Amino acid sequence: MKKALLIVDVQNDFCPGGSLAIKEGNQIVPVINNLMDKVDVVIATQDWHPHDSTHFQGWPVHCVAETEGAKLNPGLNQDKIDQLTFKGTGLDDHGYSAFDATNISLPDYLREQNVGSLYIVGLATDYCVRASALDAVKLGFHTYVVTDAIAAVDLEEGDGKKALNEMYKAGCLLVEAKDV
Ligand code: VGL
């Protein structure tokens, strides 16, 4: 069975300079680019919200569809991405999990491609990476979270660590990029 890299929300608004910037959000980009060569399939998700999304009642406005902030970080090697997915596209749709994609059925896509293992990277550890990893395990994929290719919002100090612990307990394996 094939290995897939699932790149979660490495978008301008989550990187330094963006509206919901994660301090080290862009430092994972070269690590992710290297991982693209170690897998069979590369998928990237994008948060893609309507401007009046109710999701913004709890967050600064970010990743509004078609805006600069919603674009993938320009450092990502976009030529190697096989499939883009969009999530959070409905008015009341938080879209934390990659499996909430609305342009394709991600489980169907992965099964059609004969993907058995998912390597999850991107932003943010305590929100979209967490939700995607927990769903991936539930759906029966061998799920790896690449700990040096993710970064946390850390609204409260330690949120990222807590999320990693939760993912591990749920059955995700925590690995470093060099071990992929
Ligand atoms: C995310 C906070 C709010 C994420 C999305 O991509 O992890 N975090 N919306």
Backbone and ligand atoms as CSV (ligand in chain L), in Angstrom:
chain,resi,resn,atom,element,x,y,z
A,1,MET,N,N,0.836,-1.204,0.000
A,1,MET,CA,C,0.000,0.000,0.000
A,1,MET,C,C,0.873,1.258,0.000
A,2,LYS,N,N,0.263,2.342,-0.448
A,2,LYS,CA,C,1.062,3.566,-0.637
A,2,LYS,C,C,1.122,4.440,0.612
A,3,LYS,N,N,2.139,5.305,0.597
A,3,LYS,CA,C,2.306,6.310,1.652
A,3,LYS,C,C,1.878,7.660,1.100
A,4,ALA,N,N,1.133,8.402,1.898
A,4,ALA,CA,C,0.764,9.757,1.489
A,4,ALA,C,C,1.227,10.776,2.518
A,5,LEU,N,N,1.616,11.933,2.018
A,5,LEU,CA,C,1.930,13.078,2.872
A,5,LEU,C,C,0.702,13.982,2.884
A,6,LEU,N,N,0.198,14.269,4.071
A,6,LEU,CA,C,-0.960,15.155,4.194
A,6,LEU,C,C,-0.472,16.473,4.806
A,7,ILE,N,N,-0.404,17.487,3.955
A,7,ILE,CA,C,0.111,18.802,4.379
A,7,ILE,C,C,-1.085,19.660,4.775
A,8,VAL,N,N,-1.150,19.984,6.055
A,8,VAL,CA,C,-2.325,20.680,6.573
A,8,VAL,C,C,-2.064,22.191,6.666
A,9,ASP,N,N,-2.820,22.938,5.896
A,9,ASP,CA,C,-2.963,24.398,6.093
A,9,ASP,C,C,-1.655,25.195,6.193
A,10,VAL,N,N,-0.700,24.900,5.347
A,10,VAL,CA,C,0.527,25.707,5.351
A,10,VAL,C,C,0.260,26.933,4.463
A,11,GLN,N,N,-0.537,27.832,5.022
A,11,GLN,CA,C,-1.077,28.988,4.303
A,11,GLN,C,C,-0.518,30.279,4.887
A,12,ASN,N,N,-0.540,31.321,4.058
A,12,ASN,CA,C,0.074,32.591,4.473
A,12,ASN,C,C,-0.462,33.112,5.807
A,13,ASP,N,N,-1.777,33.006,6.024
A,13,ASP,CA,C,-2.326,33.571,7.260
A,13,ASP,C,C,-1.844,32.860,8.515
A,14,PHE,N,N,-1.368,31.630,8.392
A,14,PHE,CA,C,-0.857,30.904,9.555
A,14,PHE,C,C,0.664,31.040,9.701
A,15,CYS,N,N,1.278,31.773,8.797
A,15,CYS,CA,C,2.726,31.952,8.840
A,15,CYS,C,C,3.040,33.392,9.281
A,16,PRO,N,N,4.279,33.653,9.723
A,16,PRO,CA,C,4.630,35.006,10.157
A,16,PRO,C,C,4.190,36.051,9.129
A,17,GLY,N,N,3.537,37.112,9.629
A,17,GLY,CA,C,2.983,38.135,8.746
A,17,GLY,C,C,1.501,37.935,8.479
A,18,GLY,N,N,0.989,36.746,8.766
A,18,GLY,CA,C,-0.424,36.442,8.519
A,18,GLY,C,C,-1.308,36.856,9.683
A,19,SER,N,N,-2.632,36.744,9.484
A,19,SER,CA,C,-3.578,37.242,10.492
A,19,SER,C,C,-3.712,36.312,11.694
A,20,LEU,N,N,-3.297,35.066,11.553
A,20,LEU,CA,C,-3.328,34.113,12.680
A,20,LEU,C,C,-1.980,33.399,12.690
A,21,ALA,N,N,-0.947,34.240,12.790
A,21,ALA,CA,C,0.421,33.757,12.552
A,21,ALA,C,C,0.911,32.842,13.669
A,22,ILE,N,N,1.531,31.769,13.259
A,22,ILE,CA,C,2.196,30.848,14.175
A,22,ILE,C,C,3.679,31.157,14.056
A,23,LYS,N,N,4.295,31.408,15.228
A,23,LYS,CA,C,5.662,31.944,15.271
A,23,LYS,C,C,6.612,31.236,14.297
A,24,GLU,N,N,6.627,29.909,14.384
A,24,GLU,CA,C,7.592,29.166,13.573
A,24,GLU,C,C,6.924,28.478,12.382
A,25,GLY,N,N,5.784,29.025,11.988
A,25,GLY,CA,C,4.974,28.397,10.957
A,25,GLY,C,C,5.696,28.166,9.641
A,26,ASN,N,N,6.623,29.063,9.317
A,26,ASN,CA,C,7.301,28.917,8.021
A,26,ASN,C,C,8.553,28.048,8.099
A,27,GLN,N,N,9.028,27.773,9.323
A,27,GLN,CA,C,10.270,26.996,9.457
A,27,GLN,C,C,10.090,25.534,9.072
A,28,ILE,N,N,8.851,25.095,9.029
A,28,ILE,CA,C,8.590,23.693,8.671
A,28,ILE,C,C,8.562,23.487,7.152
A,29,VAL,N,N,8.533,24.583,6.401
A,29,VAL,CA,C,8.365,24.466,4.943
A,29,VAL,C,C,9.473,23.632,4.275
A,30,PRO,N,N,10.761,23.914,4.551
A,30,PRO,CA,C,11.803,23.076,3.909
A,30,PRO,C,C,11.736,21.610,4.344
A,31,VAL,N,N,11.352,21.369,5.576
A,31,VAL,CA,C,11.227,19.985,6.061
A,31,VAL,C,C,10.137,19.266,5.271
A,32,ILE,N,N,9.034,19.966,5.053
A,32,ILE,CA,C,7.917,19.386,4.299
A,32,ILE,C,C,8.330,19.143,2.843
A,33,ASN,N,N,9.038,20.091,2.253
A,33,ASN,CA,C,9.483,19.902,0.862
A,33,ASN,C,C,10.323,18.635,0.716
A,34,ASN,N,N,11.205,18.386,1.695
A,34,ASN,CA,C,12.026,17.170,1.641
A,34,ASN,C,C,11.177,15.909,1.747
A,35,LEU,N,N,10.147,15.971,2.564
A,35,LEU,CA,C,9.300,14.785,2.765
A,35,LEU,C,C,8.526,14.410,1.496
A,36,MET,N,N,8.284,15.393,0.638
A,36,MET,CA,C,7.515,15.133,-0.585
A,36,MET,C,C,8.158,14.036,-1.437
A,37,ASP,N,N,9.489,13.933,-1.350
A,37,ASP,CA,C,10.200,12.930,-2.157
A,37,ASP,C,C,10.179,11.541,-1.536
A,38,LYS,N,N,9.663,11.428,-0.339
A,38,LYS,CA,C,9.714,10.143,0.371
A,38,LYS,C,C,8.378,9.408,0.366
A,39,VAL,N,N,7.385,9.976,-0.308
A,39,VAL,CA,C,6.040,9.385,-0.306
A,39,VAL,C,C,5.553,9.199,-1.740
A,40,ASP,N,N,4.418,8.485,-1.871
A,40,ASP,CA,C,3.861,8.224,-3.204
A,40,ASP,C,C,2.851,9.287,-3.628
A,41,VAL,N,N,2.155,9.848,-2.649
A,41,VAL,CA,C,1.073,10.792,-2.950
A,41,VAL,C,C,1.202,11.993,-2.010
A,42,VAL,N,N,1.032,13.200,-2.563
A,42,VAL,CA,C,1.103,14.417,-1.738
A,42,VAL,C,C,-0.233,15.157,-1.829
A,43,ILE,N,N,-0.803,15.407,-0.665
A,43,ILE,CA,C,-2.089,16.122,-0.588
A,43,ILE,C,C,-1.875,17.358,0.275
A,44,ALA,N,N,-2.430,18.490,-0.135
A,44,ALA,CA,C,-2.356,19.695,0.696
A,44,ALA,C,C,-3.762,20.211,0.955
A,45,THR,N,N,-4.022,20.559,2.211
A,45,THR,CA,C,-5.324,21.125,2.547
A,45,THR,C,C,-5.210,22.642,2.660
A,46,GLN,N,N,-6.326,23.312,2.383
A,46,GLN,CA,C,-6.406,24.753,2.597
A,46,GLN,C,C,-7.687,25.086,3.340
A,47,ASP,N,N,-7.539,25.865,4.406
A,47,ASP,CA,C,-8.683,26.480,5.052
A,47,ASP,C,C,-9.217,27.486,4.037
A,48,TRP,N,N,-10.523,27.505,3.836
A,48,TRP,CA,C,-11.061,28.262,2.698
A,48,TRP,C,C,-12.444,28.797,3.099
A,49,HIS,N,N,-12.413,29.838,3.931
A,49,HIS,CA,C,-13.651,30.288,4.576
A,49,HIS,C,C,-14.352,31.397,3.795
A,50,PRO,N,N,-15.700,31.417,3.866
A,50,PRO,CA,C,-16.420,32.612,3.397
A,50,PRO,C,C,-16.087,33.784,4.331
A,51,HIS,N,N,-16.135,35.031,3.819
A,51,HIS,CA,C,-15.687,36.184,4.628
A,51,HIS,C,C,-16.536,36.368,5.873
A,52,ASP,N,N,-17.798,35.887,5.823
A,52,ASP,CA,C,-18.694,36.055,6.972
A,52,ASP,C,C,-18.892,34.739,7.736
A,53,SER,N,N,-17.918,33.854,7.656
A,53,SER,CA,C,-17.995,32.569,8.361
A,53,SER,C,C,-18.211,32.769,9.860
A,54,THR,N,N,-19.075,31.948,10.443
A,54,THR,CA,C,-19.273,32.033,11.898
A,54,THR,C,C,-18.042,31.516,12.652
A,55,HIS,N,N,-17.149,30.836,11.943
A,55,HIS,CA,C,-15.872,30.402,12.523
A,55,HIS,C,C,-15.083,31.606,13.058
A,56,PHE,N,N,-15.315,32.775,12.468
A,56,PHE,CA,C,-14.572,33.980,12.868
A,56,PHE,C,C,-15.118,34.608,14.152
A,57,GLN,N,N,-16.165,34.009,14.721
A,57,GLN,CA,C,-16.605,34.477,16.037
A,57,GLN,C,C,-15.590,34.057,17.105
A,58,GLY,N,N,-14.823,33.002,16.805
A,58,GLY,CA,C,-13.852,32.516,17.774
A,58,GLY,C,C,-12.402,32.766,17.387
A,59,TRP,N,N,-12.201,33.293,16.182
A,59,TRP,CA,C,-10.834,33.459,15.670
A,59,TRP,C,C,-10.722,34.766,14.902
A,60,PRO,N,N,-9.500,35.316,14.827
A,60,PRO,CA,C,-9.322,36.428,13.884
A,60,PRO,C,C,-9.678,35.955,12.464
A,61,VAL,N,N,-10.131,36.869,11.649
A,61,VAL,CA,C,-10.454,36.525,10.266
A,61,VAL,C,C,-9.181,35.993,9.589
A,62,HIS,N,N,-9.285,34.821,8.986
A,62,HIS,CA,C,-8.106,34.206,8.344
A,62,HIS,C,C,-8.559,33.322,7.192
A,63,CYS,N,N,-7.669,33.126,6.245
A,63,CYS,CA,C,-7.880,32.174,5.148
A,63,CYS,C,C,-9.248,32.326,4.496
A,64,VAL,N,N,-9.593,33.567,4.168
A,64,VAL,CA,C,-10.822,33.803,3.409
A,64,VAL,C,C,-10.562,33.358,1.969
A,65,ALA,N,N,-11.494,32.592,1.427
A,65,ALA,CA,C,-11.362,32.030,0.084
A,65,ALA,C,C,-10.898,33.086,-0.913
A,66,GLU,N,N,-9.976,32.697,-1.773
A,66,GLU,CA,C,-9.490,33.536,-2.883
A,66,GLU,C,C,-8.585,34.687,-2.445
A,67,THR,N,N,-8.272,34.804,-1.157
A,67,THR,CA,C,-7.410,35.916,-0.739
A,67,THR,C,C,-5.957,35.457,-0.639
A,68,GLU,N,N,-5.067,36.439,-0.537
A,68,GLU,CA,C,-3.629,36.196,-0.397
A,68,GLU,C,C,-3.345,35.346,0.845
A,69,GLY,N,N,-4.068,35.642,1.925
A,69,GLY,CA,C,-3.860,34.924,3.182
A,69,GLY,C,C,-4.204,33.450,3.098
A,70,ALA,N,N,-5.058,33.096,2.155
A,70,ALA,CA,C,-5.478,31.693,2.006
A,70,ALA,C,C,-4.544,30.906,1.094
A,71,LYS,N,N,-3.636,31.622,0.421
A,71,LYS,CA,C,-2.711,30.912,-0.494
A,71,LYS,C,C,-1.726,30.072,0.298
A,72,LEU,N,N,-1.243,29.025,-0.316
A,72,LEU,CA,C,-0.208,28.212,0.311
A,72,LEU,C,C,1.058,29.054,0.433
A,73,ASN,N,N,1.833,28.781,1.478
A,73,ASN,CA,C,3.115,29.475,1.654
A,73,ASN,C,C,3.920,29.343,0.360
A,74,PRO,N,N,4.438,30.441,-0.170
A,74,PRO,CA,C,5.115,30.386,-1.468
A,74,PRO,C,C,6.379,29.523,-1.466
A,75,GLY,N,N,6.893,29.186,-0.294
A,75,GLY,CA,C,8.084,28.330,-0.221
A,75,GLY,C,C,7.796,26.858,-0.443
A,76,LEU,N,N,6.531,26.479,-0.353
A,76,LEU,CA,C,6.177,25.062,-0.559
A,76,LEU,C,C,6.378,24.686,-2.018
A,77,ASN,N,N,6.873,23.487,-2.237
A,77,ASN,CA,C,7.073,23.025,-3.611
A,77,ASN,C,C,5.744,22.528,-4.187
A,78,GLN,N,N,5.034,23.467,-4.793
A,78,GLN,CA,C,3.654,23.152,-5.194
A,78,GLN,C,C,3.580,22.205,-6.384
A,79,ASP,N,N,4.668,22.092,-7.146
A,79,ASP,CA,C,4.671,21.168,-8.294
A,79,ASP,C,C,4.480,19.716,-7.857
A,80,LYS,N,N,4.856,19.431,-6.622
A,80,LYS,CA,C,4.799,18.033,-6.154
A,80,LYS,C,C,3.466,17.675,-5.500
A,81,ILE,N,N,2.557,18.652,-5.423
A,81,ILE,CA,C,1.265,18.382,-4.779
A,81,ILE,C,C,0.334,17.722,-5.799
A,82,ASP,N,N,-0.164,16.526,-5.456
A,82,ASP,CA,C,-1.050,15.784,-6.367
A,82,ASP,C,C,-2.500,16.218,-6.228
A,83,GLN,N,N,-2.898,16.591,-5.019
A,83,GLN,CA,C,-4.313,16.906,-4.792
A,83,GLN,C,C,-4.434,18.024,-3.761
A,84,LEU,N,N,-5.173,19.074,-4.133
A,84,LEU,CA,C,-5.496,20.146,-3.177
A,84,LEU,C,C,-6.883,19.881,-2.619
A,85,THR,N,N,-7.065,20.159,-1.338
A,85,THR,CA,C,-8.406,20.042,-0.770
A,85,THR,C,C,-8.744,21.334,-0.026
A,86,PHE,N,N,-10.043,21.660,-0.010
A,86,PHE,CA,C,-10.523,22.888,0.624
A,86,PHE,C,C,-11.513,22.524,1.712
A,87,LYS,N,N,-11.403,23.189,2.841
A,87,LYS,CA,C,-12.268,22.873,3.979
A,87,LYS,C,C,-12.678,24.147,4.693
A,88,GLY,N,N,-13.728,24.034,5.501
A,88,GLY,CA,C,-14.260,25.226,6.171
A,88,GLY,C,C,-14.974,26.134,5.188
A,89,THR,N,N,-15.485,25.562,4.117
A,89,THR,CA,C,-16.021,26.377,3.015
A,89,THR,C,C,-17.460,26.841,3.252
A,90,GLY,N,N,-18.155,26.226,4.191
A,90,GLY,CA,C,-19.549,26.623,4.466
A,90,GLY,C,C,-19.599,27.703,5.538
A,91,LEU,N,N,-20.740,28.354,5.635
A,91,LEU,CA,C,-20.907,29.474,6.565
A,91,LEU,C,C,-20.657,29.061,8.018
A,92,ASP,N,N,-21.096,27.854,8.377
A,92,ASP,CA,C,-20.973,27.392,9.767
A,92,ASP,C,C,-20.002,26.227,9.877
A,93,ASP,N,N,-19.083,26.180,8.962
A,93,ASP,CA,C,-18.216,25.018,8.823
A,93,ASP,C,C,-16.830,25.388,9.365
A,94,HIS,N,N,-16.461,24.792,10.507
A,94,HIS,CA,C,-15.133,25.083,11.074
A,94,HIS,C,C,-14.026,24.476,10.214
A,95,GLY,N,N,-14.270,23.287,9.737
A,95,GLY,CA,C,-13.294,22.663,8.856
A,95,GLY,C,C,-11.947,22.422,9.511
A,96,TYR,N,N,-11.946,21.970,10.750
A,96,TYR,CA,C,-10.653,21.707,11.398
A,96,TYR,C,C,-9.951,20.489,10.798
A,97,SER,N,N,-10.735,19.483,10.408
A,97,SER,CA,C,-10.102,18.241,9.924
A,97,SER,C,C,-9.955,18.233,8.410
A,98,ALA,N,N,-8.837,17.700,7.955
A,98,ALA,CA,C,-8.649,17.503,6.508
A,98,ALA,C,C,-9.778,16.659,5.928
A,99,PHE,N,N,-10.360,15.808,6.773
A,99,PHE,CA,C,-11.428,14.932,6.286
A,99,PHE,C,C,-12.763,15.666,6.156
A,100,ASP,N,N,-12.784,16.959,6.515
A,100,ASP,CA,C,-13.957,17.805,6.275
A,100,ASP,C,C,-13.873,18.489,4.907
A,101,ALA,N,N,-12.905,18.107,4.087
A,101,ALA,CA,C,-12.773,18.724,2.752
A,101,ALA,C,C,-14.102,18.644,2.014
A,102,THR,N,N,-14.416,19.721,1.297
A,102,THR,CA,C,-15.702,19.752,0.595
A,102,THR,C,C,-15.555,19.610,-0.921
A,103,ASN,N,N,-14.344,19.717,-1.453
A,103,ASN,CA,C,-14.198,19.582,-2.917
A,103,ASN,C,C,-14.023,18.135,-3.359
A,104,ILE,N,N,-13.529,17.293,-2.446
A,104,ILE,CA,C,-13.446,15.862,-2.725
A,104,ILE,C,C,-13.804,15.123,-1.442
A,105,SER,N,N,-14.071,13.812,-1.580
A,105,SER,CA,C,-14.149,12.968,-0.386
A,105,SER,C,C,-12.730,12.460,-0.150
A,106,LEU,N,N,-12.090,12.945,0.895
A,106,LEU,CA,C,-10.694,12.538,1.125
A,106,LEU,C,C,-10.570,11.037,1.413
A,107,PRO,N,N,-11.464,10.439,2.219
A,107,PRO,CA,C,-11.342,8.988,2.427
A,107,PRO,C,C,-11.434,8.214,1.108
A,108,ASP,N,N,-12.377,8.599,0.239
A,108,ASP,CA,C,-12.519,7.902,-1.049
A,108,ASP,C,C,-11.256,8.075,-1.891
A,109,TYR,N,N,-10.744,9.297,-1.927
A,109,TYR,CA,C,-9.531,9.566,-2.714
A,109,TYR,C,C,-8.382,8.687,-2.232
A,110,LEU,N,N,-8.185,8.632,-0.912
A,110,LEU,CA,C,-7.071,7.858,-0.356
A,110,LEU,C,C,-7.242,6.376,-0.654
A,111,ARG,N,N,-8.470,5.885,-0.579
A,111,ARG,CA,C,-8.708,4.458,-0.855
A,111,ARG,C,C,-8.487,4.160,-2.340
A,112,GLU,N,N,-8.961,5.056,-3.191
A,112,GLU,CA,C,-8.747,4.859,-4.644
A,112,GLU,C,C,-7.260,4.795,-4.972
A,113,GLN,N,N,-6.468,5.593,-4.263
A,113,GLN,CA,C,-5.021,5.622,-4.502
A,113,GLN,C,C,-4.298,4.483,-3.788
A,114,ASN,N,N,-5.058,3.673,-3.040
A,114,ASN,CA,C,-4.466,2.574,-2.277
A,114,ASN,C,C,-3.480,3.061,-1.209
A,115,VAL,N,N,-3.847,4.169,-0.576
A,115,VAL,CA,C,-3.009,4.708,0.503
A,115,VAL,C,C,-3.313,3.953,1.798
A,116,GLY,N,N,-2.264,3.477,2.453
A,116,GLY,CA,C,-2.423,2.799,3.738
A,116,GLY,C,C,-1.852,3.599,4.895
A,117,SER,N,N,-0.841,4.434,4.591
A,117,SER,CA,C,-0.179,5.201,5.644
A,117,SER,C,C,-0.232,6.683,5.321
A,118,LEU,N,N,-0.522,7.455,6.345
A,118,LEU,CA,C,-0.588,8.907,6.188
A,118,LEU,C,C,0.453,9.561,7.082
A,119,TYR,N,N,1.250,10.427,6.511
A,119,TYR,CA,C,2.230,11.211,7.265
A,119,TYR,C,C,1.687,12.630,7.332
A,120,ILE,N,N,1.346,13.065,8.535
A,120,ILE,CA,C,0.670,14.352,8.687
A,120,ILE,C,C,1.661,15.413,9.147
A,121,VAL,N,N,1.626,16.551,8.447
A,121,VAL,CA,C,2.518,17.681,8.729
A,121,VAL,C,C,1.703,18.965,8.578
A,122,GLY,N,N,2.229,20.073,9.086
A,122,GLY,CA,C,1.599,21.362,8.820
A,122,GLY,C,C,1.128,22.079,10.071
A,123,LEU,N,N,0.053,22.852,9.899
A,123,LEU,CA,C,-0.407,23.793,10.919
A,123,LEU,C,C,-1.901,23.602,11.197
A,124,ALA,N,N,-2.361,23.739,12.346
A,124,ALA,CA,C,-1.541,23.879,13.547
A,124,ALA,C,C,-1.685,22.611,14.393
A,125,THR,N,N,-0.648,22.268,15.097
A,125,THR,CA,C,-0.623,21.041,15.898
A,125,THR,C,C,-1.876,20.884,16.759
A,126,ASP,N,N,-2.281,21.985,17.413
A,126,ASP,CA,C,-3.367,21.902,18.387
A,126,ASP,C,C,-4.757,22.075,17.772
A,127,TYR,N,N,-4.867,22.295,16.480
A,127,TYR,CA,C,-6.186,22.427,15.851
A,127,TYR,C,C,-6.322,21.499,14.641
A,128,CYS,N,N,-5.892,21.948,13.489
A,128,CYS,CA,C,-6.191,21.176,12.276
A,128,CYS,C,C,-5.338,19.911,12.141
A,129,VAL,N,N,-4.105,19.948,12.600
A,129,VAL,CA,C,-3.282,18.728,12.575
A,129,VAL,C,C,-3.904,17.703,13.513
A,130,ARG,N,N,-4.250,18.155,14.723
A,130,ARG,CA,C,-4.868,17.270,15.724
A,130,ARG,C,C,-6.151,16.626,15.168
A,131,ALA,N,N,-7.052,17.454,14.661
A,131,ALA,CA,C,-8.344,16.941,14.186
A,131,ALA,C,C,-8.144,15.979,13.013
A,132,SER,N,N,-7.213,16.300,12.133
A,132,SER,CA,C,-6.966,15.449,10.962
A,132,SER,C,C,-6.377,14.107,11.394
A,133,ALA,N,N,-5.437,14.148,12.332
A,133,ALA,CA,C,-4.769,12.921,12.778
A,133,ALA,C,C,-5.755,12.008,13.506
A,134,LEU,N,N,-6.596,12.595,14.351
A,134,LEU,CA,C,-7.565,11.768,15.088
A,134,LEU,C,C,-8.561,11.126,14.119
A,135,ASP,N,N,-8.996,11.862,13.115
A,135,ASP,CA,C,-9.907,11.289,12.108
A,135,ASP,C,C,-9.209,10.197,11.296
A,136,ALA,N,N,-7.956,10.413,10.959
A,136,ALA,CA,C,-7.216,9.445,10.137
A,136,ALA,C,C,-7.125,8.091,10.854
A,137,VAL,N,N,-6.842,8.143,12.148
A,137,VAL,CA,C,-6.771,6.909,12.933
A,137,VAL,C,C,-8.134,6.213,12.949
A,138,LYS,N,N,-9.178,7.010,13.195
A,138,LYS,CA,C,-10.541,6.443,13.241
A,138,LYS,C,C,-10.894,5.764,11.934
A,139,LEU,N,N,-10.417,6.310,10.825
A,139,LEU,CA,C,-10.733,5.746,9.507
A,139,LEU,C,C,-9.849,4.547,9.182
A,140,GLY,N,N,-8.904,4.233,10.045
A,140,GLY,CA,C,-8.124,3.012,9.867
A,140,GLY,C,C,-6.798,3.175,9.141
A,141,PHE,N,N,-6.371,4.407,8.922
A,141,PHE,CA,C,-5.062,4.612,8.278
A,141,PHE,C,C,-3.948,4.476,9.324
A,142,HIS,N,N,-2.802,3.939,8.917
A,142,HIS,CA,C,-1.620,4.014,9.760
A,142,HIS,C,C,-1.237,5.481,9.757
A,143,THR,N,N,-1.284,6.107,10.910
A,143,THR,CA,C,-1.172,7.557,10.970
A,143,THR,C,C,0.093,7.972,11.713
A,144,TYR,N,N,0.922,8.716,11.019
A,144,TYR,CA,C,2.178,9.220,11.577
A,144,TYR,C,C,2.077,10.736,11.636
A,145,VAL,N,N,2.482,11.309,12.767
A,145,VAL,CA,C,2.557,12.757,12.870
A,145,VAL,C,C,4.043,13.101,12.937
A,146,VAL,N,N,4.478,13.950,12.033
A,146,VAL,CA,C,5.909,14.250,11.919
A,146,VAL,C,C,6.201,15.477,12.792
A,147,THR,N,N,6.823,15.218,13.945
A,147,THR,CA,C,6.854,16.226,15.014
A,147,THR,C,C,7.733,17.434,14.700
A,148,ASP,N,N,8.663,17.303,13.768
A,148,ASP,CA,C,9.463,18.482,13.412
A,148,ASP,C,C,8.957,19.136,12.121
A,149,ALA,N,N,7.744,18.771,11.731
A,149,ALA,CA,C,7.138,19.389,10.546
A,149,ALA,C,C,5.735,19.907,10.876
A,150,ILE,N,N,5.547,20.254,12.159
A,150,ILE,CA,C,4.280,20.830,12.621
A,150,ILE,C,C,4.615,21.999,13.548
A,151,ALA,N,N,3.643,22.860,13.793
A,151,ALA,CA,C,3.835,23.944,14.776
A,151,ALA,C,C,2.470,24.268,15.374
A,152,ALA,N,N,2.491,24.733,16.627
A,152,ALA,CA,C,1.247,24.932,17.381
A,152,ALA,C,C,0.893,26.404,17.513
A,153,VAL,N,N,-0.415,26.678,17.634
A,153,VAL,CA,C,-0.877,28.036,17.967
A,153,VAL,C,C,-0.506,28.334,19.425
A,154,ASP,N,N,-0.706,27.348,20.300
A,154,ASP,CA,C,-0.410,27.514,21.734
A,154,ASP,C,C,-1.078,28.742,22.337
A,155,LEU,N,N,-2.401,28.835,22.173
A,155,LEU,CA,C,-3.153,29.906,22.847
A,155,LEU,C,C,-2.822,29.868,24.327
A,156,GLU,N,N,-2.811,28.649,24.875
A,156,GLU,CA,C,-2.309,28.408,26.234
A,156,GLU,C,C,-1.010,27.641,26.063
A,157,GLU,N,N,-0.006,28.018,26.840
A,157,GLU,CA,C,1.259,27.318,26.746
A,157,GLU,C,C,1.033,25.817,26.971
A,158,GLY,N,N,1.620,25.002,26.122
A,158,GLY,CA,C,1.492,23.555,26.307
A,158,GLY,C,C,0.369,22.926,25.495
A,159,ASP,N,N,-0.447,23.723,24.815
A,159,ASP,CA,C,-1.547,23.159,24.008
A,159,ASP,C,C,-1.026,22.191,22.947
A,160,GLY,N,N,0.073,22.562,22.312
A,160,GLY,CA,C,0.643,21.707,21.261
A,160,GLY,C,C,1.089,20.367,21.830
A,161,LYS,N,N,1.759,20.416,22.983
A,161,LYS,CA,C,2.223,19.185,23.639
A,161,LYS,C,C,1.050,18.310,24.041
A,162,LYS,N,N,0.020,18.955,24.583
A,162,LYS,CA,C,-1.183,18.226,25.006
A,162,LYS,C,C,-1.813,17.516,23.810
A,163,ALA,N,N,-1.888,18.235,22.699
A,163,ALA,CA,C,-2.488,17.666,21.485
A,163,ALA,C,C,-1.669,16.470,20.997
A,164,LEU,N,N,-0.355,16.581,21.058
A,164,LEU,CA,C,0.506,15.465,20.628
A,164,LEU,C,C,0.271,14.234,21.486
A,165,ASN,N,N,0.128,14.465,22.773
A,165,ASN,CA,C,-0.131,13.382,23.704
A,165,ASN,C,C,-1.459,12.690,23.377
A,166,GLU,N,N,-2.446,13.505,23.077
A,166,GLU,CA,C,-3.780,12.980,22.736
A,166,GLU,C,C,-3.722,12.162,21.436
A,167,MET,N,N,-2.983,12.659,20.462
A,167,MET,CA,C,-2.854,11.942,19.181
A,167,MET,C,C,-2.153,10.607,19.408
A,168,TYR,N,N,-1.109,10.623,20.224
A,168,TYR,CA,C,-0.359,9.398,20.513
A,168,TYR,C,C,-1.259,8.372,21.200
A,169,LYS,N,N,-2.020,8.845,22.188
A,169,LYS,CA,C,-2.912,7.939,22.922
A,169,LYS,C,C,-3.984,7.349,22.014
A,170,ALA,N,N,-4.382,8.117,21.000
A,170,ALA,CA,C,-5.420,7.646,20.074
A,170,ALA,C,C,-4.869,6.641,19.062
A,171,GLY,N,N,-3.551,6.521,18.997
A,171,GLY,CA,C,-2.979,5.524,18.078
A,171,GLY,C,C,-2.101,6.092,16.978
A,172,CYS,N,N,-1.866,7.397,17.000
A,172,CYS,CA,C,-0.952,7.993,16.013
A,172,CYS,C,C,0.482,7.693,16.456
A,173,LEU,N,N,1.346,7.498,15.489
A,173,LEU,CA,C,2.760,7.330,15.808
A,173,LEU,C,C,3.447,8.670,15.596
A,174,LEU,N,N,4.310,9.043,16.551
A,174,LEU,CA,C,5.019,10.321,16.449
A,174,LEU,C,C,6.422,10.007,15.929
A,175,VAL,N,N,6.769,10.618,14.802
A,175,VAL,CA,C,8.075,10.348,14.185
A,175,VAL,C,C,8.744,11.680,13.817
A,176,GLU,N,N,10.051,11.600,13.555
A,176,GLU,CA,C,10.763,12.773,13.048
A,176,GLU,C,C,10.961,12.603,11.541
A,177,ALA,N,N,11.138,13.723,10.871
A,177,ALA,CA,C,11.240,13.696,9.407
A,177,ALA,C,C,12.353,12.751,8.931
A,178,LYS,N,N,13.449,12.697,9.671
A,178,LYS,CA,C,14.581,11.850,9.240
A,178,LYS,C,C,14.208,10.372,9.274
A,179,ASP,N,N,13.168,10.010,10.005
A,179,ASP,CA,C,12.778,8.600,10.116
A,179,ASP,C,C,11.687,8.193,9.121
A,180,VAL,N,N,11.256,9.129,8.298
A,180,VAL,CA,C,10.194,8.800,7.321
A,180,VAL,C,C,10.835,8.074,6.137
L,1,VGL,C1,C,-6.544,26.411,12.437
L,1,VGL,C2,C,-7.067,27.800,14.173
L,1,VGL,C3,C,-8.176,28.257,13.508
L,1,VGL,C4,C,-5.613,25.388,11.867
L,1,VGL,C5,C,-7.650,26.831,11.760
L,1,VGL,O1,O,-5.435,25.344,10.644
L,1,VGL,O2,O,-5.048,24.615,12.655
L,1,VGL,N1,N,-6.270,26.888,13.649
L,1,VGL,N2,N,-8.457,27.751,12.314
